Amino acid sequence: MDAYEDISRMIDHALLRPDTTMEQFEQGCRLAATYRVGSVCIQPHYLQRCRELLQGSGVRASTVIGFPHGGQHTSTRLAEAKQALKDGGEELDLVCNISRVVSGDWDYVRDDLAAIIELTHAAAQKVKVIFENCFLTDDAKIRLCELCSELNADWVKTSTGFGTGGATAADVTLMRKHAALNVQVKAAGGVRDLQTLLQYKALGVTRIGTSSTTTILNAHRQQLQLPPLAHTGSGDSAGY
């Protein structure tokens, strides 16, 4: 059976709902530190405070760029990324320009992704490229995996969690097959229980985006016969 942190460190605790309050951001960051997850993925305006709350916890501060549809101009996305890095962002979840992908404008997509990946890597931080697979053909997903491999993205990610569909076993299998071995795979959207996380882990996924952190990790701790963790916060939130 997997050790506790083998599972907890797979989780990016998502604090991305548009109606999240300041109090919920605070509670969510403290919850993530208590449960020792991989990162907190938070709305950009609260990233600096998130980094402060996570200081010394081993949990990375992350945020989204071009969220949720990827339709911003590259210059806008670069400005977002620069601000996120200034605010202490360690992992940036970058939505690809979905419109350009479905239009087959691969030169634009390459240049757009390359600009943010190069900026982030120059700051010694990491990038997860979000595909939003519910809108894409398998051929487009494969081409994005190839592009992300050429550009040395750190992860390819299935979904924002706010599209018409989330992660699927078929998609993570396809992405793991077509991304370079040094490019990790993140599943997001609809991952709300331990069984689903373990299914994706077996398919080669290394990160999970979820707001169901306490449900997943309490179930794993119960399997390991570990006591529940005391934390400040309201627990899981719906919608991711």
N, C-alpha and C positions, 0 to 999 in steps of 0.2 A: 504493500500500500504506500502511496505517495506521502512523504513527510509534509507537515503542515505548510512550511514556506515554499515547498515545490508547487503548491497550489495557490497560496495567497499571493505570491509574487507574480503569478500570471495575470492578476486582475488589475485593470485600470478602472478605478472607481469613478463612475461618470457623474458629474454634477453639471449637466448641460441643459436640463429642461428650462424653457424660457420663463417659467413662473417660479423658479427657485429664489427663495428669500436670502437675505444676508445671513440670517441666523442659520438657515439650512446649509449654506456654504461653510460656515464655521463648524457646524456639527459634522458635516460630511468629511471635512479635512481631518478632524480629530478622530472620527471613526476609522478612517483609512490608516492613520498612524497607529492606532490601537491594534488593528487587524493585520498590520504589516503587509499591505498590498504592494503591487509594483509601482503604481503611480495614481495620482488623482488627475483626471482630465476635467478641467473646470472652464467655465466661461472666461474669455480673455480679460475682462475688466477686473476680475477677482484673482488673477494669477499671482500678482505680487504678494498679496496677503496669504494666498495658499502656500507659496514658497516659505513665508515666514512661519506659518503654522507647522509645516513639515520639517523644519530645520532640525537636523540631528536624528530624524526618525528612520532614515534609509528609504523613505518613500519619495519617488520623484514627482516633481511638479510638471504637469503637462497641460496643454491647451489646444484649441482648434484654430485652424487657419482656413479662410475661405468657406466658413461653415454657414449654412448646411449644403449649399448647391454648387459651390465652386465657381460661380459666375462672375466674380470680381475681376477687374483688370489686374494683370500681373504686378503692376506697380503698387496697387492697393494691397495685394497679397504680400508683397515684399515688405511694405510698411507694417502690416500686421505682424509678420514674422520678426522684424527688427524690434518692435515693441515687446513682443513676447519674450524674446531673448534678453532684452534689457530688464524685464520684470522677473527674470529668473527661470524661464521655461527651459526644461531639460529635454522634453520630447514634444514635438509639434505634430499634431494630426492634421494633415493637409488634404482637403477635398480636391480631387482632380476637377478640371473644368469639364463637367459632364456634357454640356452642350457641344464643346469641341470634340470630345471623344465620340459621341454618337454621330457627329458629322464627319468623322474620319480625318480631322485636321491634325494629323499626328505631329507635324513640325511645330505647330503652336503648342500642343500638349507637352512635347519634349522640352521646348524652351521654357515654358511656364514652370514645369516641375523642376527643371534643372536650376532655375534661378533660386528657388526657395531651398532646395536641397544643398546647393553649394554654400549659400549664406549660413545655413544652420550647421553644416559640417565644419565650416571655418570657425564657428564658435564652439566646436567640440561637443555639439549636442546632436540629437537624433530626430529623424523624420519618419512618420508613418503616412503612407499615401492611401487615402480613402477612395475606393472605386465607386461606391454606390451601385452594387451589382444588380439591384432590382431593375435598373434602367438599361442594362447593357447586355449585348449578345455575348456568347462564350468567346467568339473571335476577338471582340473588343477587350474582354477580360485578359485573354492570353497576350494580346499586344501590349496592354498596360503592364502585365507582369514582365514582359521582355524589356520594355522601356525602363521600368523601375530597377530592373537588374543592371541595365547598362549605366544607369545614373547612380547606382549604389545607394538606393533608398534602404533604410534600416528595416522597415516593415512594409508589406502590402496589407491593406485592411478592407474587409468586405463591405462595410456599410457605415453610415452616420448613426444609425439607430432611429432616424427620423424620416426615412424614405418610405416607400410602399411595401418594403420587405427588408428583412435583416439577414443574418448569417444563415447559410445552409451547408450541410455536409458536402453536397456536390460542389459548391463554390470553393470551400476551403481545400477540398481535394484537388480541384483544378488549379488553384493558385499555388499550392505547394508543389505541384508537378511542374509548373511553368516558370516559377520564380527561381532565381539562382539560389544556391544553398546558403549563401551568406545573407539573403534577404528573408527575414522572418515573416510569419503570417499572423495577423490579428483578426479575430472574429468579433463582430459587434452587432447588436440588434437582436433581441429575443433570447439572449443567453441568461436564463433566470434560475437555473438549478445546477446542482453539482453533477448530475448525470450528463447534462448537455456539455458542460465544461470538459468533463473527462472524455466524452466522445470526440470533441474537437482536439483535445490534447493528443489523443491517439492518432489523429489524422495529421499531426505535425504543427498544430497551432501552439504558439508560445505566449500569446497575450489574448485576453478577453476583455472587451469593453462591456461593462454592466453597471446597473444601479442596484442589483440584487446581491450585493456583497455579503451582507450579514446572513442571508438565507443560504448562500453557497458555502460560506466558510464555517458557519455554525454546523451545517450538515457534515462537513469534512472533519471538524473537531469532534463531533459525536462519534464518527466512525473510528477515529483515533483514540477515543475514550479520554479526550482532553476536556478540562473544565471550560465552561463558556467564558468569553472575555467580557469584562466590564468596560463600557464605553459611554462617552457622552454623545448623545445624538438620537435622532428619531428613527434610525434604521433605514431600511430600503425605501426607495421611492419608485413610483410607477413610471413607465414610459420609455425605458431603454433596455 
